[in-house]
Amino acid sequence: MKAARYTQVHFINKDKSLFYSTLKANINAYFDNNKIDRTGGSRLIFKAIVMLSLYLIPYAFILSGQFTGLQMFALSIIMGIGVAGVGMSVMHDAIHGSFSVNPMINKFFGASLYLLGGNVYNWEVQHNKLHHTYTNIHDLDEDITGKFLLRLSDSDKLKAVHRFQHIYAFLLYSLMTISFLWKDFKEIPLYNKMAKTGLVNVFPNREKIILVLTKVLYILFIFVLPMMLLDITLWQWLVGFMAMHCTAGMILSTVFQMAHVVEGVNQPSLNETGNIENAWAIHQLKTTANFA
């Protein structure tokens, strides 16, 4: 067995390569026969409005200055639920291109990630390209690789502290969306290193400018604005900020973990030639848990 370590990996089981085309044909037939749209729809738009409202309306209430400290704390928690909702039901679908048949609408709603402090380009590379191509493959799927104090992959080194991770894991999970503030910058040298093997492209200079600019705008939106409009201390702001992000992080990370980091899913290793001995679509099913 070999480690992936930022190299090109291929799915090489040709005997099972027809599975994807057959599966796709059956799925397309299901949508066509039942006259169901593959993207968009009024229910999805309604859900997006609800989730964005859960985030933005409580924030507008907070900025009005008409509420007590305890009430603003409660509104911050509601904002956190909205952040999670936007993450799972708006920007995620839009960046995948499944929010609408119109690419511009997908791009517009995908940009809601900037409102959460994240970055669209990083999400497209880390989530769409790497995670969904190399699901549960150590080094290539960042969702299970190199987490602080957490061992989510059999290929990560086992340390003594990991025997307690079932106790402290959820504390770290709650920091998921806060990590956007520094994690997105950390991806620049990582992607540039991966680009040497052709795994991803070099981080574009244009995207670096967008990254810095949107982070500054997020800080103005979430920190400077309330500090200017409200009679609050830095500590009071920090309590609300942490309440929002910890609520969002707990919801998002728990849901995401249930899809790939539970009993019954595979974490396949590369063979001696550095490839996966399976068809990609079958690999996806074996590394993903279905749940409701």
URNORGI-V949619 format. One record per residue. RES is the residue in one letter. D_FIRST is the distance of its C-alpha to the first C-alpha in Angstrom with 1 decimal. Layout:
RES & D_FIRST
RES & D_FIRST
//
This chain:
M & 0.0
K & 3.8
A & 7.0
A & 9.7
R & 12.5
Y & 15.4
T & 14.3
Q & 15.4
V & 13.2
H & 14.6
F & 15.0
I & 15.4
N & 16.7
K & 20.3
D & 21.6
K & 21.5
S & 22.6
L & 26.1
F & 25.4
Y & 25.9
S & 29.2
T & 30.5
L & 29.8
K & 31.3
A & 34.3
N & 34.9
I & 34.7
N & 37.1
A & 39.4
Y & 39.4
F & 40.5
D & 43.0
N & 44.5
N & 45.0
K & 46.1
I & 43.7
D & 42.9
R & 39.2
T & 39.8
G & 42.5
G & 45.4
S & 48.0
R & 46.1
L & 43.3
I & 45.8
F & 47.6
K & 44.5
A & 43.8
I & 47.4
V & 47.2
M & 44.0
L & 45.3
S & 48.6
L & 47.0
Y & 45.7
L & 48.7
I & 51.7
P & 51.2
Y & 50.6
A & 53.9
F & 55.6
I & 54.2
L & 55.5
S & 58.9
G & 59.6
Q & 61.3
F & 59.0
T & 58.8
G & 55.8
L & 54.6
Q & 55.0
M & 53.0
F & 50.3
A & 50.2
L & 50.2
S & 47.2
I & 45.3
I & 46.4
M & 45.2
G & 41.7
I & 41.7
G & 42.7
V & 39.9
A & 37.3
G & 39.2
V & 39.3
G & 35.6
M & 34.6
S & 37.5
V & 38.7
M & 36.6
H & 33.3
D & 34.9
A & 36.8
I & 33.9
H & 32.0
G & 35.2
S & 36.1
F & 39.0
S & 41.4
V & 41.8
N & 43.4
P & 40.9
M & 43.5
I & 43.7
N & 39.9
K & 40.0
F & 43.0
F & 41.5
G & 38.0
A & 39.9
S & 40.7
L & 37.5
Y & 39.5
L & 41.9
L & 39.2
G & 38.3
G & 35.1
N & 34.4
V & 34.0
Y & 32.1
N & 29.4
W & 29.2
E & 28.9
V & 25.9
Q & 24.1
H & 24.9
N & 25.8
K & 23.5
L & 20.3
H & 20.4
H & 21.6
T & 19.4
Y & 16.0
T & 17.0
N & 14.9
I & 12.1
H & 11.8
D & 13.8
L & 15.2
D & 17.0
E & 19.4
D & 20.7
I & 17.9
T & 17.0
G & 19.0
K & 22.0
F & 24.7
L & 24.7
L & 22.6
R & 19.1
L & 18.3
S & 14.5
D & 12.4
S & 10.4
D & 13.9
K & 15.4
L & 17.6
K & 21.2
A & 24.4
V & 26.0
H & 23.5
R & 25.3
F & 28.2
Q & 26.5
H & 28.0
I & 31.3
Y & 31.0
A & 28.5
F & 31.4
L & 33.2
L & 30.4
Y & 30.0
S & 33.7
L & 33.2
M & 31.1
T & 33.9
I & 35.4
S & 32.2
F & 33.0
L & 35.6
W & 33.2
K & 29.7
D & 30.9
F & 31.9
K & 28.5
E & 26.9
I & 28.9
P & 27.0
L & 23.6
Y & 24.4
N & 25.8
K & 22.7
M & 20.6
A & 23.4
K & 22.7
T & 19.7
G & 21.8
L & 20.0
V & 23.4
N & 26.8
V & 28.4
F & 30.3
P & 33.7
N & 36.8
R & 38.6
E & 36.1
K & 36.3
I & 40.1
I & 39.7
L & 37.3
V & 39.8
L & 42.8
T & 41.5
K & 40.5
V & 44.1
L & 45.6
Y & 43.6
I & 44.9
L & 48.4
F & 48.0
I & 46.6
F & 48.1
V & 51.0
L & 52.7
P & 53.0
M & 54.0
M & 56.7
L & 58.0
L & 57.8
D & 59.4
I & 56.2
T & 54.7
L & 51.3
W & 50.2
Q & 51.4
W & 49.5
L & 46.4
V & 46.8
G & 47.1
F & 44.2
M & 41.9
A & 43.2
M & 42.4
H & 38.9
C & 37.9
T & 39.1
A & 37.3
G & 34.0
M & 34.2
I & 34.8
L & 32.3
S & 29.3
T & 30.0
V & 30.2
F & 27.0
Q & 25.0
M & 26.3
A & 24.7
H & 21.0
V & 20.7
V & 22.2
E & 21.5
G & 20.5
V & 18.4
N & 14.7
Q & 12.2
P & 9.5
S & 6.0
L & 5.6
N & 5.2
E & 5.9
T & 9.0
G & 8.1
N & 9.7
I & 10.3
E & 11.5
N & 14.6
A & 17.9
W & 18.5
A & 21.4
I & 19.7
H & 16.8
Q & 19.6
L & 21.2
K & 18.3
T & 17.6
T & 21.4
A & 24.0
N & 27.6
F & 30.3
A & 34.0
//
